[in-house]
Amino acid sequence: MNQQGVDVRKKLSDLPSLLRASVVGLLMLSSPAWAGPRLADLSGVWGSDRCSESGQEASCGTFMLYLVQNKDRICGSYFGGRPHLSQVDEGEPRSVRGVVVGNTAVISIESSSSGAIYLATARRSGHSLRWQTVGTVKNPPFGDVDFIASDQWMKRKAGSVSAEDLARIRQECSG
C-alpha cells in the first residue's frame, strides 16, 4: 500500500485486463458489423455495348451511365444509342437518381426521348456493374422509343471525354 492507502499491486494487476477490454472494445467499434454496411462506390462513368448476334462492332449500340455518389445518394445522367448512333437517347441532368444500400443502388431513370420513368438496380460486383431495369414507374407519354438498357453488365470507362462529362454531372447534381 502507498501513503494514500491504495493497494498499488492490485491496481497494477487490474491494468492488463482493463487494457485487454479496451482493445477488444475499440476493435468491436471499428468493425464493419458495428459501423453499419459499407457502401459500394458507384461514382464514375459506366458503359457497355449492345451488339447484335453477329458480334460485329459496327452493329453495336451503346449505353452509358454518368453517376455521382454522395454517401448513400446517387445522381447522374445517361446516354443510349442504336447501332451507328442512328437514334440516341441522352439523359437530362439528374435524370438518374437513387439510393445505395450495400453494393446495390435502387435507381429511377427518366428517358428524355420518351418521357418514361423506369425503376432499376445497379449492383457493383468487383470491377463491373450489373444494371437491371426491374419495372416501369411511368409509361411513355410521347410514344418515342428510348434506349435504356434492360439487363446489362457494364465496365468503368476512362478518358478525357468521360472525365469532362462526369465533372459536368457532378456540378449539375450538387445544385
C-alpha positions in Angstrom: 0.0 0.0 0.0 1.1 3.5 -0.7 0.8 6.5 1.5 -2.8 7.2 0.4 -3.9 3.7 1.3 -4.2 2.5 -2.3 -3.1 -1.1 -3.0 -0.7 -0.5 -5.9 -0.3 -4.2 -6.6 -4.0 -4.6 -7.0 -4.1 -1.6 -9.4 -1.2 -2.9 -11.5 -2.7 -6.4 -11.7 -6.0 -4.9 -13.0 -4.3 -3.0 -15.8 -3.7 -5.8 -18.2 -7.4 -6.9 -18.1 -8.5 -3.3 -18.5 -6.1 -2.8 -21.4 -7.4 -6.0 -23.0 -11.0 -4.9 -22.5 -10.2 -1.5 -24.1 -8.6 -3.1 -27.1 -11.4 -5.5 -27.6 -13.9 -2.7 -27.3 -12.1 -0.5 -29.8 -11.8 -3.4 -32.3 -15.6 -4.1 -31.9 -16.5 -0.4 -32.5 -14.3 -0.2 -35.6 -15.6 -3.4 -37.2 -18.0 -3.2 -40.1 -20.6 -5.0 -38.1 -20.8 -2.1 -35.7 -20.3 0.6 -38.2 -23.1 -0.4 -40.5 -22.9 -1.8 -44.0 -20.2 -0.4 -46.3 -21.5 1.3 -49.4 -20.1 0.4 -52.8 -18.6 3.2 -54.8 -20.7 3.6 -57.8 -19.4 7.0 -58.9 -17.9 7.2 -62.4 -18.7 6.6 -66.0 -20.0 3.1 -66.7 -20.7 1.7 -70.1 -21.5 -1.3 -72.3 -22.1 -2.1 -75.9 -25.2 -3.9 -77.0 -24.3 -5.9 -80.0 -26.3 -7.9 -82.5 -25.8 -11.7 -82.5 -23.2 -11.3 -85.3 -21.0 -9.6 -82.7 -19.7 -7.1 -85.2 -18.6 -3.9 -83.6 -20.3 -1.9 -86.4 -23.7 -3.2 -85.3 -23.3 -2.3 -81.6 -25.4 0.2 -79.7 -24.2 1.7 -76.5 -25.5 2.5 -73.0 -23.5 4.8 -70.7 -24.2 5.9 -67.1 -22.6 9.0 -65.6 -23.0 8.6 -61.8 -22.1 10.8 -58.9 -22.4 9.4 -55.4 -22.7 11.4 -52.2 -22.8 9.0 -49.2 -25.8 6.8 -50.0 -27.3 9.1 -52.7 -26.8 8.6 -56.5 -27.4 11.3 -59.1 -26.5 11.4 -62.7 -27.3 11.1 -66.4 -27.1 8.5 -69.2 -26.6 8.1 -72.9 -28.1 5.4 -75.0 -27.8 4.9 -78.7 -28.7 2.5 -81.5 -26.0 0.9 -83.7 -24.2 3.6 -85.8 -25.9 6.1 -83.4 -28.8 6.3 -85.8 -31.0 7.3 -82.9 -29.9 8.4 -79.4 -31.5 9.0 -76.1 -29.5 11.4 -73.9 -30.5 11.9 -70.3 -31.1 15.3 -68.9 -29.2 16.4 -65.8 -30.4 14.5 -62.8 -32.3 12.0 -65.0 -30.8 9.2 -62.9 -31.5 9.3 -59.1 -31.3 6.7 -56.4 -30.1 5.4 -53.1 -27.2 3.0 -52.4 -27.7 0.1 -49.9 -24.6 -2.1 -49.5 -23.3 -2.9 -53.0 -26.6 -2.1 -54.8 -28.3 1.1 -55.8 -32.1 1.4 -56.4 -32.4 3.9 -59.2 -35.1 5.8 -61.1 -34.2 6.8 -64.6 -36.2 9.1 -66.8 -36.0 8.8 -70.6 -35.5 12.1 -72.3 -36.8 10.8 -75.6 -40.0 9.0 -74.5 -40.7 10.6 -71.1 -41.0 7.1 -69.5 -39.6 6.6 -66.0 -38.1 3.2 -65.1 -37.0 1.6 -61.8 -33.7 -0.2 -62.0 -31.0 -1.7 -59.8 -27.2 -1.2 -60.3 -25.2 -3.8 -58.4 -21.4 -3.5 -58.0 -19.6 -6.8 -58.5 -15.8 -6.4 -58.5 -14.9 -4.1 -61.3 -18.3 -4.5 -63.0 -21.7 -3.0 -62.6 -24.8 -5.1 -63.2 -27.7 -2.9 -64.5 -31.2 -4.3 -64.4 -34.4 -2.5 -65.2 -37.0 -4.0 -62.9 -40.2 -2.1 -63.7 -41.9 0.9 -65.2 -43.0 3.8 -62.9 -44.5 5.9 -65.7 -45.3 4.7 -69.2 -44.0 6.7 -72.1 -46.5 9.6 -72.8 -44.8 10.6 -76.1 -44.6 7.2 -77.7 -41.0 7.6 -78.7 -38.5 4.8 -78.4 -36.0 5.0 -75.6 -32.6 3.3 -75.3 -32.3 2.4 -71.7 -30.6 -1.0 -71.1 -32.8 -3.6 -69.5 -30.1 -6.1 -68.3 -26.5 -5.2 -68.9 -23.1 -5.8 -67.4 -21.1 -2.6 -67.5 -17.5 -1.6 -67.1 -15.9 1.7 -65.9 -15.0 3.9 -68.8 -11.9 6.2 -68.6 -10.7 9.0 -70.8 -10.8 12.8 -71.0 -14.3 13.0 -72.6 -15.8 10.8 -69.8 -14.0 12.8 -67.1 -15.3 16.1 -68.5 -18.8 14.7 -68.7 -18.6 13.4 -65.1 -17.4 16.8 -63.9 -20.4 18.5 -65.5 -22.8 15.9 -64.0 -21.2 16.4 -60.6 -21.8 20.2 -60.8 -25.4 19.7 -62.0 -26.2 17.3 -59.2 -24.7 19.5 -56.5 -27.0 22.4 -57.3 
